């Protein structure tokens, strides 16, 4: 009985520590012969929030006024290379929802899309400058990835859109202890916080409102159920080695 105990325990450890192949593959499609599946999800419009940082540039034929408005025009081209420069040279949305631009004054932008903010600033600029062109971009697109990924942290996005798969990829992919079937996207907003549950092994996520990320989103990857056991495998292995050594010693003593 003693000699059979060790193989049984080893088999139990191997079974518990193995991850099924099906739980490791992303975006598994259901078998549908000769049928093309089209996913129509589109990135949601982001509505500007308090304390966002905007890039605003106003262009017109009147160079004297536009140089005063575009206070960063004489600064080097690498001014937006880090978080500090984004804060210094960008336009911060105040707690009251305004951005203050030299010469043309304040424009209310909170809860507006970037296109709506552009229209609002254009109206304000038209009072001082004829035929001005306004450019508005969000430069404070931060998101966080936490939980069972290889490089958790806060990341900056410089593209117009970002998917949850790209965010996880930037964080070094999900670790061996992460559960691809249980991913949560936490989305803070002016009206409260939303959560989206995603199963990354299913193609259904391509239609989820949580597939495309927005600024300030948090992506959380849960650990697998066997996380504690897997982490403690070295300790369990050492314990089993000690038990097997003890059994061998007892068997040796019994035979002599």
N, C-alpha and C positions, 0 to 999 in steps of 0.2 A: 504493500500500500504506500509506503514511504517513497519507493522508487517511481511510482506512478504519479505522485503528487507534483513533482517538478514539471514534467511535460504538460500536465493539465494547466498549471499556472502560466507557463510560457505561452501556451496556445491562447489562453484568455487574454494575456497582454497583447499579443500580436493582433488578435481579432478586434480588441477595443481601440488599438492605436491606428488601425487602417482607416483610410477615408475612401469611400466609394468613388469610382471614376466619374459617375454621373453627377456627383456633387461638386466636381472640380471644373466642369465645362461650362463656359458662358454661352448664353443665348442659344439654347438647344431648341431646334425646330421640330415640331411634330411632323411625322411622315405624311405628306400629302402629295400624291403622285401628280405630276404635270400641273401643279398649281402654284402660281407666283403670289407671294404674300407681300403686300405693300403697306408700310406703316406711315401714317400721315401726321404724326406728332410734330409740332413746330415749337420753337423756343418761345416762351411767354414774354410779353412785354414787361420790362422792369420799370417800376415806378420809383422815382427818386425819393430818397429818404433824408431825414435830418442828418447832418454831419457827413453826408457823402462828399466826395471831392470830384469836381468837374474840370475838364479841359474846355476852355471857351476861347475861341479866336474869332475876331470880327475883321473882315477884310472889305476895304472900299478904296476908291480912287483918291480920297483925301488922306494922304500918308501922315500928315501931322497929327490928325486926330486918332487914327488907328494905331499909331506908335504909342500914344499915351494910353489908349485902351488896352492894347496887348502889352502889358507890362513885362512879359517875359520874352518879347521879340528880340531883345539885344542880349539875351542870356544864351550861353552855349547850347548846342543841339542836344547835349546829353543831360539836360536838366531833369528829365523824368526817369532816371535810372534806378532810384531807390525810394523807399517809403518816405524818407525825410524830404527829398526833393518834390515828391508828389504833394506833400502837405504844404510846402513852402510856396510852390509855383502854381498849384491848382487853385480853383475857386471852391471854397468850403460852403456847403449849404448850412445856414444857421439853424438854430433851434426853432426859430420862427418861420423857417421855410424859404428864406430869401438867399440869393447870391447878390453880392454887391460888386458892380463892375465900374471901374473908373470912367468918368464922364457921363455915362448913360444912367448910372444909378442902380437901384435895386430891382430885381425881377423875382417874382414868386415862382418857384419851380417844384416845391415838394409835392409828392403824389402825382406828378406829371411824368409821362414817358420822355425819353430824350428828344423825340420829334416834337412833342408838345412844348417842352422847355425851349427848344430852338425857336419855335414860333413866338413864344412869349418874349424871349430876348430880342428877337427881330423887331417886334412891335416897339419895344423900348428903344432900340437902336435907331429906328426910323425917325424918331423925334429929333435926332442930332445929326444923323448921317444919311445921305441919300444913296439908295441902291446898295445897301450893305449886305454882304454875305456872312452868315453866322454859322460857325461850326461848333457843335457841342458833343463831347464824348465823356463817358464815365471812366475815370482812371482809378477809382477805388474799388475795383472788383476783386474782393478777397473772398476766399472760401476756406473751410477747414475740413480736414479728413482725419478722423480719429478711430480708435478701436484697433482691430486686428489687421493693420496694414504694415508694410515694412518700413515706411517713412512717414509716420503721422506728423501733422503740423498744419500751419496756416500758409496758404499759397496765394499768389497773385496771378490773375488771368488778364491777358492783354488781347484776347480775341473777342469777337462780337458775341460768341456763344460758347458754351462749355457743357459737355455731357457728363453724367456721373461716371461713365466708363473712363473718360479722359482724366477726370479728377483722381480716380483710383489708380490709374496708370502713372500719373505724376507722383503719387505717393508710394510708388514702388510695388504696386499690385497687392492683393490680399495675401496675408501670410498663411502658412500651413495651418494655423489655428483659427483662421477666419471662416465664418459661415456665409457663403455666397448666396444662400437662400434667405438670409435675414440682414438686409441692409436698410438703414433708415436715413432719409433725407429730412433734415430739420430746417424749416424756412421761416425766419422771423420777418415780420412785416408791420406796417403801421396799424393794421387791424387785429394783430395777434400773431401767434405762431402756428404754422401748419406742419404736419408730419406726413411723410409718404413712405410706405413700406414697399420695398423692391425685392424681387427674387431674380438675381442676376443670371440664373440658369435658364430663365424663360424669356422668349422673345416678346412677351407681353409688355415688358418694361419699356419697349420702344414707343408705346402709346401712353405711357404714364406721364402725368404732369410733373413728376419728380425726376424724369430722365434728363431734361435740360436744367442745369443749375442756374441760379440767380445769385447776385452778390450777397454775401454774408451767409450763404447756405452752409450747413454742417452735414457732412456725410459720416455716418457711424456704422461700423461693421461689427456685428456681434461675434463673440467667440463660439466655436462649436461646443456641443454639450460635453464632449470628452476632453475639454481643454485642461481641466485640473489634473486628470489622469495622465494626459500626454506630457504635461510639464513635469510631473513627478515620476516619469518612467525611469530616469537614471537612479533615483532613490529606491524605487521598487526593484530595479535590476540588482542594485547593491544588496538589498535585503534578501532577495532570492538567492544570490550568490552565497551569502552567509548561511542561509537555511540549508542549501544544498551541501555546503561544506560540513555543516553540523551533522546532516544525515549520513554523509559518507564516513564521518568519524564514528558515529554511533554504530553504523553497520560494521566498521572495522573492529570496534570493541566487542560487538556481539559475536563475531566470527572467531574471535580469539579468546 
